[in-house]
């Protein structure tokens, strides 16, 4: 009995171990089968996800292409909208602005003059010069200036300074036709308005009986071309009726005439270089033929026929920037008689210079002027508007080799007060020293109020 119990006790652990081992092996076999199944399922899912990923990538690419197409269409639509808006705005401006425009400008002045040796000091009524401008679109403009003044006798005098059509052909070319201010030199075309001229009157030799032509009737080409970043080349080339002989041998009539008294036309103009620093150099030239028929004068004398060649050349300089206004100009002109004496006259006297009823005449004039605005050195409300000005000039006229009595040296000293950008009060002293002793020197005390509008 004991032996049997002992055996059972000994075999029990062994049996238990055997059962455990058997169960473990069975469970291990079952677990391996489940893992393989799980792996197969995961592989299937991975394959499905890979396919889904490919589908998503394809969808993404399609969406990016569609977005790019949409952006292109949006940009194109934005461009079309801007173009339509611009066209609409331009059409609105055209509807609101007329094809024709006009503008009124001009200047006026009054003054006072006292001359040494003359007890008749005078207030001067001055001038009223309205300028009219009419423009049609951007290709043609008409402009004209009238001069209205009171004469020494109290009469009202009316003159046409210029009246011209400007054809705006190109940015570099304008064709001018009609009566225009002479392009010779710089004073007449740019400085003759009283509110622009820094001195109270013109330089010696500029004006009636002087050297510079005031105007002409004809056609002119003018414009400018940039030659570099710093230089502009400007030109004014004109053909017109030209000057005429005056009643005195030392005088020419240099105003524009509405009808030519001969078939000779004047040709000339001015070319210049303008630097970006506001420095300008110009050169002028004029060539014309002069003819006058024989006529009976009011005093009963016989005015002989005249014919001559007329030549003028000149150079000018200008610098106008900030407080400085510096200018200088030189003009030289002469008439050279042409033609031959009649045969019967040749038999009586030898041919000599001065034939044809004219004498060789030479005119020379020059001036230099400096003006400086004190606004550069002070901001005082009164001192900053003051502008001292100094000008010196000479004028010489010779008939053959004889100096004429109106030859002179002229000094101008002045002080300007700029009450507004286009309103100036001037006070000055002018000293005229005549070269020939038979003409007395004189000093003029001048004041002027000039208004540009």
DRENTOR-585024 format. One record per residue: y, z, x of N, C-alpha, C in turn; residue in three letters. Coordinates in steps of 0.05 Angstrom, whole numbers, plus 5000, padded with zeros to 4 digits. Example, Ala and Ser with C-alpha at 12.3 -4.5 7.8 and 13.67 -1.06 7.14 Angstrom:
488651565264491051565246493451565264ALA;495551425257497951435273500151575258SER;
END
This chain:
497650005017500050005000502550005017UNK;502450185036504750205055505049955071UNK;502849835079502949595094504149365078UNK;503349365052504449145035507549185032UNK;508349435028511249495024512849425050UNK;511449485072512749435098513149135102UNK;511148985094511348695097513548585080UNK;513848695055515848595037518648655048UNK;518848895061521448965072522048785095UNK;520148705111520548535134521148255125UNK;519748155104520047875096522547825078UNK;523648045067525948015049528347895062UNK;529147995086531547875099530947585106UNK;528547535115527847255122528147075098UNK;527147175076527247015052530146965043UNK;531647185046534547165038535946955055UNK;535346965081536646765099535746485093UNK;533246465086532246195079533646085055UNK;534046265035535346175011538246105016UNK;539546275032542346215039542645945054UNK;540945905073540945655088540445415070UNK;538545445052537845225034540245165016UNK;541545375006543845334988546245205003UNK;546645295028548845185044548444885049UNK;545944815055545444535060545844365036UNK;545044475013545344324988548344294982UNK;549844514985552744514979554244324998UNK;553244325024554544145044554143855037UNK;551843785028551343515020553043424997UNK;553343614977555043554953557943524961UNK;559043694980561843674989562443425003UNK;560743325020561043075035561342845016UNK;559742834995559842614976562542614961UNK;563642854955566242874941568442774958UNK;568542854984570642765003570742465006UNK;568342345008568242055010569541924986UNK;568842044963569941924938573041954938UNK;573842194947576742244948578142044967UNK;576942004990578141815010578341534998UNK;576141454984576241194972578441174951UNK;578741384936580941384916583641364929UNK;584041524951586641514965587141234977UNK;585041114988585440844999586340654977UNK;585140684953585940514931588840554924UNK;589640814924592440874917594340764938UNK;593540794964595240684986595540384982UNK;593440244976593639954972595539894948UNK;595240054927597040014904600040064912UNK;600440284928603140344937604340124955UNK;602640014972603539794990604439554974UNK;602839494953603539274936606139334921UNK;606439584912608839664898611239644917UNK;610839724942612939714963613839424967UNK;611839254969612538964973614138864949UNK;613338944925614738864901617638964902UNK;617939214910620639334912622339194932UNK;621239134956622738994976623638714966UNK;621738584953622538324941624738354921UNK;624538554904626538604883629238674897UNK;629138834918631538904933632938654944UNK;631338484957632438244968633738064947UNK;632438054924633637894902636238014892UNK;636238284891638738414882641038374902UNK;640338384928642438344949643538064947UNK;641837864943642737594940644537564915UNK;643737694893645337674869648037814873UNK;647938044887650438184892652338014909UNK;651237874929652837704946654037474930UNK;652337364913653337144896655537244877UNK;655137484867657137604849659737644864UNK;659637754889662037794905663537534910UNK;661937324917663237064922664636964897UNK;663436994874664636914849667137074843UNK;666937344849669337514845671637424863UNK;671037374889673137284907674437024898UNK;672636834889673636584880675436614855UNK;674536784837676136844813678836974820UNK;678837164839681337284848683237084859UNK;682236894875683936684887685136514865UNK;683436434846684536274824686636424808UNK;686136684804688136834789690736854804UNK;690636894831693136904846694536644846UNK;693036424848694236154847695636104820UNK;694236184799695436144772697936314768UNK;697836564778700136734776702536624792UNK;701936524816704036404832705336164819UNK;703635994807704635764793706235844768UNK;705236054755706736154731709436264740UNK;709536414762712036534771714036314779UNK;713036114794714735894802715835744778UNK;714135704758715035564734717135734719UNK;716735994719718636174706721336164720UNK;721236154748723736134763725135874757UNK;723535654756724735394751726035384723UNK;724735524704725835524677728335684676UNK;728435914693730736084692733135984708UNK;732535824730734635724747735135424741UNK;737635354738738335074732738034904757UNK;737734644753737534464776740134454792UNK;742434494779745034484792746234764796UNK;747434804819748735064825751534994835UNK;753335184832756035144843757035414853UNK;758935394872759935624886762835584893UNK;764535784890767335774897767835954921UNK;769135854941769936004965772735924973UNK;773636004997776235925006777736145020UNK;780336115023781936315036784836275028UNK;786436485033789336475028790636655048UNK;793236615053794736775072797736785065UNK;799036995073801937015072802837125099UNK;805437095106806237195132809237225135UNK;810037285160812837315167813137205195UNK;815437075200815936955227818836995235UNK;819237075260821837105271821836965298UNK;823736775303823836615327826336685343UNK;826036735369828336805385830336575385UNK;832936645383835036445382835436335355UNK;833936415335834136315308834636555290UNK;836936555276837636775259836236765231UNK;834836555226833536525200830636615201UNK;830336875201827636985199826536925171UNK;823936875170822836775144820236915137UNK;820036965111817437025099816036765093UNK;813436755099811936505096810136535072UNK;810336335054808636345030805736295037UNK;805236175060802536135068801135915053UNK;798535935052796935725040794835845021UNK;793935675003791635744986789735514988UNK;787435564999785435355004782835424989UNK;782435334965779935374951777835164960UNK;775335244962773135064970771035074948UNK;770234834940768234804918765634694929UNK;763434814920760834724928759034684904UNK;757934444901756034384880753534274892UNK;751234394884748634304895746734234873UNK;745334004877743233924858740533954872UNK;738934134861736334194873736634264902UNK;734934164920735134234948735533984965UNK;736733774953736933524969739733404970UNK;741633504954744333394955746333604948UNK;748533614963750633804958753333674962UNK;755233724944757933624946759733864953UNK;761533834972763434044979766133924984UNK;768234074977770933984980772834224983UNK;774934174998777034385002779734264997UNK;781334404981784034334976785934514992UNK;788234415000790234585013792734574996UNK;793534804986795934824969797935004983UNK;800334904989802235065003805134994994UNK;806935175000809735144994811235035018UNK;812634815015814034685037816634845043UNK;817934775066820434905073822634865052UNK;822334645036824334595015823534704988UNK;821334864987820534984962818734814945UNK;818034584955816234404940813334494944UNK;811734454923808834514926807434264936UNK;806034294958804634064970801634104967UNK;800333894959797433894955796133694973UNK;794133774988792733595006789733645004UNK;788233435009785333445009784333475037UNK;783333715044782433765071779833605077UNK;777933625059775433465061774133445034UNK;772633235031771133185006768633025013UNK;766333145013764033015025761433065009UNK;759632885011756932915001755032965024UNK;753333175021751433235042748633185031UNK;747232995043744532935036742633085055UNK;741133275044739433455060736733315063UNK;736633125082734332955086731933105098UNK;732533275117730433415132731633675143UNK;729833855152730834105164732534045188UNK;732033825201733533755226735633535222UNK;736033445197737833225192739233255166UNK;741933235167743633215143745432975145UNK;745532805125747332575125749832645109UNK;752132615121754632685109756232435104UNK;757332395080758932165074761432255058UNK;763632135065766232195052768332275073UNK;770132445065772132545083771232815093UNK;770832845120769733085131771533175154UNK;771433435160772933545182771733425208UNK;773533365227772633235251770733415267UNK;768433305276766533465292767433485321UNK;769633355329770633365356771633645363UNK;770433765384771234035391770134245371UNK;771234485372770234695355772434815337UNK;774934785345777034935330777334835301UNK;777734575298778334465271776034525251UNK;773634475260771434495241770634785235UNK;771034965255769935235252772035455249UNK;774435415262776235635265778935605250UNK;779435375238782135335226782735515202UNK;780735615187781535795165782836045177UNK;785036135165786636345176785236615179UNK;783336675162781836925164779736915186UNK;778936675195777036655216778336635244UNK;780636495245782136465269783136735278UNK;782436825302783237095311786237105317UNK;787536885324790436885328791736795302UNK;794336825300795736765275796036465271UNK;796336305292796436015289794635885309UNK;794735615310792935465327793935455356UNK;792135385374792935355402794835115406UNK;796235115428798034885435796334635437UNK;797234415424795834165424793734135403UNK;793534335385791734325363793334335337UNK;793334115323795034095299796533835300UNK;798633805283800133565281801433495308UNK;801133245317802133165343800533255366UNK;798233365361796533465382794333275390UNK;792233385401790033215413787633205394UNK;786933425382784433435367784733305339UNK;782933115333783032995306782433215285UNK;783733195262783233395241781033315222UNK;780833055216778832965197778432665200UNK;776432565186775932275186774532205160UNK;774531945153773131845129770931655139UNK;768431715132766331545142763631675136UNK;761831655156759131765153758431915178UNK;756832125175756132295198753232385195UNK;751832395218749232505219749432765235UNK;748232975225748433235239745933395234UNK;745333575253743033745251742533895277UNK;740134015279739434165303736434155307UNK;735534185332732734185339732234405360UNK;730134565355729434775375728134645399UNK;729234685422728034575447726234775461UNK;726535035455724935245466725335495449UNK;724135715456724435955441727336065442UNK;728835985463731436095467733735895463UNK;733035625461735135425460734935255435UNK;737235185423737334995401739334775409UNK;738534535405740234295410741434215383UNK;744034205382745434115357746933855362UNK;747333705341748633445344750233385319UNK;752533245322754133135301755132865310UNK;754132655298754832375306756132235283UNK;758632135287760132035264761331755270UNK;761631605248763131355249765131355226UNK;767631285231769631305210771831105214UNK;773931125196776230945198777830985223UNK;777831235233779131285258782131345256UNK;783431395279786231465279788031215277UNK;790631265275792631055274795031125293UNK;796530925300799030975315800931135298UNK;802431325310804531465297807231315300UNK;809331425290811931285292813131325320UNK;812331535334813331575362811131485381UNK;812031395405810131285424808231495434UNK;808931755432807231965442805632095420UNK;805331975397804032105375802031915362UNK;799732025354797731895338797332045312UNK;796631905292795932025266792932055266UNK;792032315267789132365270787832485245UNK;789132445222788032535197786232315186UNK;784332385169782632195156784032015136UNK;783831755139785131565121783131445102UNK;783931425077782131315056781531015058UNK;783130885075782730595079783430525108UNK;781830355120782230275148784330055149UNK;786230075168788229865171787429645190UNK;785029665201783929445217780929455216UNK;779629285230776729275229775429455249UNK;777029595265775829765286775130045275UNK;772730125279771830385270771630575294UNK;771930835288771631035309768731125310UNK;767831175334765031275339765231515358UNK;763831715351763831955368762332185356UNK;762832415367761532655357761432875377UNK;759633055373759333295390756333365393UNK;755533425417752833535421753133805435UNK;751233985430751534255441748834385445UNK;748834585463746434755467747235035459UNK;745635155442746135435432743935615442UNK;744535815457742636005468742236235449UNK;739936355450739336585432741236815437UNK;742536825460744437035465747136995452UNK;747336785435749836705421751836565439UNK;750936465462752636305480752136015473UNK;754435865471754235575463756035415481UNK;754935185490756434985506756434725490UNK;758734595487758934345472760434135488UNK;759833885482761133655494761833455471UNK;764333355471765333175450766232915462UNK;766032695446766932435454767832275430UNK;769932115433770831945411771931685422UNK;771231465410772131205418773131045394UNK;775530925396776530775373778530555383UNK;778830355366780830155371783230195353UNK;785630155363788130195348789629935345UNK;790429875320791929635315794129685295UNK;796529585299798729615280800329355280UNK;800829245256802329005254805329055258UNK;806728845264809628865267810928935240UNK;812829125240814129195215817029275220UNK;818529275198821329345198821629635190UNK;822829795208823130085202825530135184UNK;825730375173827830445154830630425166UNK;830830475192833430465205834230175213UNK;832529985206833129705212831929605238UNK;830829785255829529695279826929555273UNK;826129385292823629245289821429395305UNK;819329475291817029605304815129385313UNK;814729355339813029135348810029185342UNK;808528985342805629015338804429165362UNK;802429325356801129485377798129455375UNK;796829455398793929475398793129615424UNK;791129795422790329955445787530065440UNK;786330135462783730275461784330575463UNK;782930725447783231025447780631155455UNK;780831335475778531485485779231785485UNK;777331945476777632235477775032355486UNK;775232555504772932715511773733005514UNK;771833175512772433465514769933635517UNK;770433885525768234075528769134345516UNK;767334495506768034755494765834955500UNK;766635215498764835435503765435645482UNK;763335785472763735995452761636205456UNK;762536455454760636685454761736885433UNK;760136925412760937095391758537275383UNK;758737525392756537715387757637995389UNK;756838155369757738435369760738445367UNK;762038595384764938625383766438395397UNK;764938225411766338025428766537755413UNK;768837625416769237355407770737205430UNK;769337045445770436905469770236605464UNK;772436465468772436175464774236035484UNK;773435795491775035625508774435335501UNK;776535165504776234885496778134715513UNK;777134475520778834285535778534015522UNK;780833875517780733605506782633425522UNK;781733175526783232985542783032715527UNK;785232595520785132335506787332145517UNK;786931885514788931695523788631435507UNK;790931295506790931025494791530835517UNK;789930615518790330405538791030155524UNK;793430045527794229795513792429565519UNK;792029395499790329155502791928915491UNK;790928675496792228435485794028305506UNK;795028075500796727925519799327845505UNK;801327815520803827705509803527415500UNK;805127335481805127055473806026875496UNK;805226625496805826445519808826415523UNK;810326395501813226365505814526615517UNK;813226855511814327095523813527115552UNK;811127015559810327015587812226855604UNK;813226625593815026455608817626605614UNK;818426795597820926935601820727175618UNK;818327315617818027555633815127585642UNK;814727725664812027765674810527955657UNK;807927905656806228095641806228365655UNK;806528575639806628845651805029035633UNK;804429265644803029465629804929555606UNK;803829595583805529655560805729415542UNK;804329195549804328955532803129025505UNK;803728855486802628895459804229105444UNK;806629185454808229375439807429655442UNK;805529725460804529995464804830075493UNK;805030325497805130435524802730615529UNK;801630625553799430805558800331095555UNK;798831245540799531525535797031695540UNK;797531935552795332115559796032395548UNK;794132505532794432775521792332965534UNK;793133205542791233395552791933675540UNK;789933815533790334085523787934255529UNK;788434515533786134705535787134985528UNK;785335155521785935435515783535605521UNK;784035855526781936055529782836305513UNK;780936425498781636645480779536855482UNK;780437115482778537345482779437535460UNK;777637615443778137825423775938025425UNK;776638285421774638505424775138705402UNK;773138765386773238965364772639235375UNK;774339435370774039705381771739855369UNK;770439745349768239885336765939945355UNK;765939795378763739835397764140095413UNK;766640195415767240425432768140665416UNK;768540635390769340865374768440825345UNK;767841045332767141025303769341145286UNK;771741175297774041275282774541075259UNK;775041175235775240995211777540805213UNK;779540855230781840665233781540515259UNK;781140655281781040525307778740325309UNK;776540375295774240195297774739925284UNK;776839905267777539655254779739495268UNK;780539595291782639455307781339265327UNK;782639025329781638815347783938695363UNK;784238765388786238625405785338335411UNK;787238155415786537875421788637765440UNK;787737605459789437475479788637185481UNK;790637005481790036715484792136585501UNK;791236415519793036255536792235965534UNK;794135785532793535495531795735325543UNK;795035075549796934885559796734625544UNK;798934485541799034225528800834045544UNK;799733805551801233605566801033335553UNK;803333195551803432925541805032755560UNK;803832525569805132345587805132065575UNK;807431945574807731655567808131515593UNK;806131345601805931245628805931485647UNK;807931515664807931745682810131945675UNK;811231915651813432095643812432315625UNK;813132565632812332795616814132825592UNK;812932865569814432885544815233175538UNK;817433205524818733465521817033675506UNK;815033595490813433795476811233905493UNK;811133835519809133955537809834245542UNK;807834425541808434705542806134865552UNK;806735115560804735335565805235535543UNK;803035645532803335825509801636075512UNK;802936305510801536565510801536675481UNK;799236795474799136945448797937215453UNK;799337425444798337695445798337805416UNK;796137915408796038015380794138255377UNK;794538385354792838605345792038555316UNK;789438555311788438515284787338765273UNK;787738815247786539035233784838935210UNK;782238985212780338885192780039085169UNK;781539045148781439215125778739185110UNK;777538955112774938895101773738675117UNK;771138615113769938405130771338135128UNK;772738075106774137815103777137845098UNK;778138085103781038135099782138245125UNK;784038105137785138185163788238175162UNK;789338385174792238405178792838355208UNK;794538155214795038075241797938125248UNK;798438215273801138235284800938115312UNK;802937945319802737815345805437725356UNK;805337665382807637545396806737295409UNK;808237075406807536825417809836735436UNK;809236675461811136575480810636285487UNK;812636115481812435835487814235765510UNK;813035685533814535605556814335305559UNK;816635165553816634875554817134785583UNK;815734575591815734485619818434355626UNK;819534195609822034055615824434235609UNK;826434235626828734415623830434355599UNK;830434115588832134055565831234185540UNK;828734305540827834445516827634745522UNK;828934905506829235185510826635335503UNK;825835515520823435685515824035855490UNK;821935945477822236115453820036315451UNK;820636535438818736745432818636785402UNK;816236795391815836825363814437085357UNK;815537235337814337485327813137425300UNK;810537475298809037385275807437605262UNK;807137585236805337755221803937595200UNK;801537675193800037515173797937695159UNK;797637645134795337765119793637535109UNK;791137525118789337315111786937425096UNK;786137275075783937365058781937145054UNK;779537185062777336985057775637075034UNK;774836895017773336964994771036764989UNK;
END
